[in-house]
Amino acid sequence: MSIEYLLEVDNITCRYGQDRAVDGLNFDVRPGSVTCLLGPSGCGKTTALRAIAGFQALAKGEIRIEGEPVSTPLQLMPPERRQLGMVFQDHALFPHLKVADNVAAGLSHQDESLRRQTVNGLLERMDLNALGDRFPHELSGGQQQRVALARALAPRPRLLLMDEPFGALDEMTREHMQVELLRIWRETGTTVVFVTHSIPEAAFLSSRVVVLSPRPGKIHSEIIVNLGERTDETREDPQFFQATTEVREALRAVEAS
């Protein structure tokens, strides 16, 4: 049975003590789409992502995945039961495990043969097949982030959450990883929600940019980005500059409000 929205964030409020990080936040995510959360520093983007992942309780509202309530003020489905993948800016790799074992970390439910097949397939897809026996400290920043992405995709999550995934990379590596992410997204069809502070990154990666207001965060505006299949050449396309300008103007309107 097909569903219209894979993720529904319905009027949620999250608090830290008496401080409201997000308040009355509403947005939906269609299956197979890439949605960006963008806004001023401290507006609650990461809090919203943590709430979707199950790491942050709700004071109000509801979060549904494939129509199933996973978070309410009275219910918090554990993160491991939500069938999500998550990628952080700092990679969060296990330093004592080799690359292949890091990728396999969430596959303990699979038998050894299937686990090895899954890991080898992802290492090849990520161009890491020659690095499976290395430790994280022996890799470059871009290679570490590819390992983190492979680990997040290994259990075949129904939703991939990414919090500033490329923020710590140099500009050229960052652009390469953006193209790699979109290639993998096309191959897997995984639904993606990611947080970034980069306006060009938001325009390049997403089909929809959700712009949040200053804290407590709620929806200020939404921008649909229609750039077709993105490649490195897309960055020189006038339509890309137009999309970037539209996102920038939306963010400026937030700061002026």
C-alpha positions in Angstrom: 0.0 0.0 0.0 1.4 3.4 -1.0 1.5 6.3 1.4 1.4 10.0 0.7 3.8 11.0 3.5 6.5 8.8 5.0 7.1 11.3 7.8 4.6 13.6 9.5 5.7 16.2 12.1 2.5 17.5 13.5 2.5 20.6 15.6 5.4 19.5 17.9 6.9 21.4 20.8 10.2 20.4 22.4 11.5 22.0 25.6 14.7 22.0 27.6 13.4 22.9 31.0 11.2 26.0 30.4 13.1 26.9 27.2 11.1 26.0 24.0 13.5 24.9 21.3 10.7 24.3 18.7 7.1 25.3 19.1 4.2 24.3 16.8 6.5 22.8 14.2 4.6 21.2 11.2 6.0 19.6 8.1 5.5 16.4 6.0 8.0 14.4 4.0 7.0 12.4 0.9 8.6 9.0 0.3 11.8 9.1 -1.8 12.3 12.9 -1.3 15.2 14.9 0.1 14.1 17.6 2.5 16.4 20.2 4.1 15.8 22.0 7.4 17.5 25.4 7.3 17.4 28.4 9.6 19.4 30.6 11.9 21.7 29.1 14.5 19.8 27.9 17.6 16.5 27.8 15.8 15.9 24.1 16.8 16.9 22.3 13.6 18.9 19.7 15.4 16.3 19.4 18.1 13.7 18.6 15.4 15.9 15.9 13.9 16.6 14.4 17.4 12.8 14.3 18.0 12.2 12.5 14.7 15.0 10.0 15.6 13.5 9.4 19.1 16.3 11.0 21.1 14.1 14.0 22.2 10.8 13.8 24.0 7.8 16.0 22.9 6.0 18.4 25.1 3.2 18.7 22.6 2.2 17.3 19.2 2.9 14.0 17.4 5.4 12.5 15.0 4.3 9.7 12.6 6.3 7.5 10.4 4.4 5.7 7.6 1.2 6.7 9.5 2.3 5.1 12.8 2.6 7.4 15.8 6.2 7.1 17.1 6.3 10.2 19.4 3.7 11.9 21.5 4.0 13.6 24.9 2.9 10.2 26.4 4.8 7.8 24.1 8.3 7.6 22.8 9.2 4.7 20.6 12.9 3.8 21.1 15.2 4.9 18.2 16.2 1.4 17.4 12.6 0.5 16.6 12.0 3.3 14.2 14.0 1.8 11.3 16.0 5.0 10.8 19.6 5.8 9.8 21.4 8.8 11.2 24.6 10.5 10.1 26.3 13.1 12.3 28.9 15.8 11.5 31.5 14.1 13.7 31.1 10.7 12.0 30.6 8.9 15.4 32.6 5.9 14.2 33.8 3.2 16.6 37.5 3.9 16.8 38.4 0.3 17.9 36.5 -1.3 15.0 37.8 -1.7 11.5 35.8 -0.1 8.6 34.0 -3.3 7.7 33.0 -3.9 11.3 31.8 -0.3 11.7 29.5 -0.8 8.7 28.3 -4.0 10.1 27.6 -2.6 13.6 23.8 -2.4 13.1 23.5 -5.8 11.4 23.7 -8.2 14.4 20.2 -9.6 13.5 21.5 -10.9 10.1 23.3 -14.2 9.7 27.0 -14.0 9.0 26.7 -14.7 5.2 24.1 -12.0 4.6 25.9 -9.5 6.9 29.1 -10.0 4.9 27.2 -9.6 1.6 25.6 -6.4 2.8 28.8 -4.9 4.0 30.8 -5.8 0.9 28.1 -4.4 -1.3 28.1 -1.1 0.6 31.9 -0.8 0.7 31.9 -1.2 -3.1 29.1 1.3 -3.6 31.0 3.8 -1.4 34.3 3.1 -3.1 35.7 1.8 0.2 36.2 -1.8 -0.8 40.0 -1.5 -0.4 39.7 0.0 3.0 37.6 -2.5 4.9 40.5 -3.6 7.1 41.6 -0.1 8.1 40.7 1.7 11.3 38.9 5.1 11.3 42.0 7.1 12.3 43.7 5.8 9.1 41.1 7.4 6.8 40.6 10.9 5.5 37.6 13.0 6.6 35.7 12.2 3.4 36.4 8.5 3.7 35.2 8.5 7.4 32.0 10.2 6.4 31.4 7.6 3.6 31.9 4.9 6.2 29.3 6.7 8.5 26.9 6.9 5.6 27.4 3.2 4.7 26.7 2.2 8.3 23.5 4.3 8.4 22.3 2.7 5.1 23.3 -0.9 6.0 20.0 -1.8 7.8 18.0 -0.4 4.8 16.3 2.4 6.9 13.0 3.8 5.8 14.3 7.3 6.6 17.8 8.7 6.7 18.5 11.6 9.0 21.6 13.7 8.5 22.8 16.5 10.9 25.3 18.8 9.2 26.9 15.7 7.6 29.5 17.5 5.6 30.1 20.5 7.8 33.6 19.4 8.9 34.9 18.8 5.4 36.9 21.1 3.2 34.9 22.6 0.3 36.1 20.3 -2.5 35.5 17.2 -0.4 32.2 18.6 0.7 31.0 19.1 -2.9 32.2 15.6 -3.9 30.3 14.1 -0.9 27.1 16.0 -2.0 27.3 14.4 -5.4 28.0 11.0 -3.8 25.0 11.3 -1.5 22.7 12.1 -4.4 24.1 9.1 -6.4 23.4 6.8 -3.5 20.0 8.4 -3.0 19.0 7.7 -6.6 20.3 4.1 -6.3 18.5 3.3 -3.1 15.4 5.6 -3.1 15.9 6.3 0.6 14.0 9.3 2.0 16.3 11.9 3.4 15.9 14.7 5.9 19.0 16.7 6.6 20.1 19.8 8.5 22.6 22.3 7.1 23.7 25.9 7.6 24.9 26.1 4.0 22.6 27.8 1.5 24.3 26.3 -1.6 24.2 22.9 -0.1 20.5 23.2 0.7 19.7 24.2 -2.9 22.0 21.6 -4.4 20.8 18.6 -2.4 17.2 19.0 -1.7 13.9 18.9 -3.5 12.4 21.0 -0.7 13.9 23.5 1.8 12.0 24.1 5.0 13.1 27.4 6.5 12.7 27.7 10.3 12.1 30.9 12.3 14.4 31.9 15.1 14.0 30.0 18.4 11.5 28.6 19.2 11.6 27.2 15.7 8.5 26.9 13.6 8.0 27.0 9.8 8.7 30.4 8.3 8.6 29.3 4.6 9.1 26.4 2.2 10.9 26.4 -1.1 10.5 23.8 -3.8 13.8 23.2 -5.7 13.4 21.8 -9.2 16.8 21.3 -10.7 16.4 17.8 -12.1 19.3 15.4 -11.8 22.2 17.2 -10.1 25.8 16.8 -11.1 28.9 19.0 -10.6 27.8 20.9 -13.7 24.6 21.9 -11.9 26.6 24.3 -9.8 27.2 26.4 -13.0 23.6 26.3 -14.1 21.6 29.6 -13.9 18.7 27.7 -12.4 21.0 26.7 -9.5 22.0 30.3 -8.9 18.3 31.2 -9.0 17.5 28.5 -6.4 20.3 29.6 -4.2 19.2 33.2 -4.3 15.6 32.2 -3.5 16.8 30.2 -0.4 19.1 33.1 0.7 16.3 35.6 0.4 14.0 33.4 2.5 16.7 33.1 5.2 17.2 36.9 5.1 13.5 37.4 5.6 13.7 35.2 8.7 16.5 37.3 10.1 14.6 40.5 9.3 11.4 39.3 10.9 
